[in-house]
Amino acid sequence: MTLPTYEVYAIKYAERATSSHGTFIFKDLHDAPMDMDYFVWAISGGGKTYVVDLGFDRRYERGSRHLLRSPAEGLDLLGVNPAEVEEVIVTHMHYDHAGSMPDFPQAKFHIQEDEMAFATGRHLKHRAFRYGNFVEYTVDFVRAVYDDRVLFTNGEGEIAPGITVHRVGGHTHGMQIVRVWTRDGWLVLASDAVHMYANMEQQNPYPAAYNVYEMLEGARTAVKLADGNAAKVIPGHDPLKRERFSAPTGKLDGIVVRLD
Ligand SMILES: [Zn+2]
């Protein structure tokens, strides 16, 4: 079977100044400043656009996290009308991936069963686990379940021919990554299974982890799904992504990069 090929874009919507101590579970003596970018992703092909993650919106903005544009505004710049998007893959339910649902009124949301259970269950009685979640966004998801707008996957699932999701856990219990068929072979949107290229290259994961073993294995799974090519694994928050790939048009420079 020939698979349709998709174009894949990363859209930056926020940024934050952080440090290496905030980025790696095993700390170096020296704490160096690091930047963190926040993205949503768009997968276009066959006359349809699939969005990966919802980012966060103005309901959450706080602290050092600087919202540059809403994820919907970012998609709009790329020519994708968020009001017409029909399918959104949500990699996990942390605030910076599960926010702006009201901006996608027509969409259904693909999520792992384990993630919804994790974000609404007993683990969240611990502050360490709910730190990454925002209750308003979780409530949006509960309402969406009642409105028949949440589609659950348990493990591995096909969203469309050439777009599959894979539960890896680790960062959160139901963290999933997305594999996409492109003109240049398989590409893996790892989201927070791999925050930064360096987390993967140094086998030193991001400190926010539900299960460190699964997090290490998840990074390996991402590479395996990219046919063994780590360059085809796209991390969730690395500003380097903007250096390794280019904007589809000059107008989108610094905002959107094409990943395939
Ligand atoms: Zn994140």
Residues whose N, C-alpha, C, O or C-beta is under 5 A from the ligand:
A	BS01	ZN	D96 D192
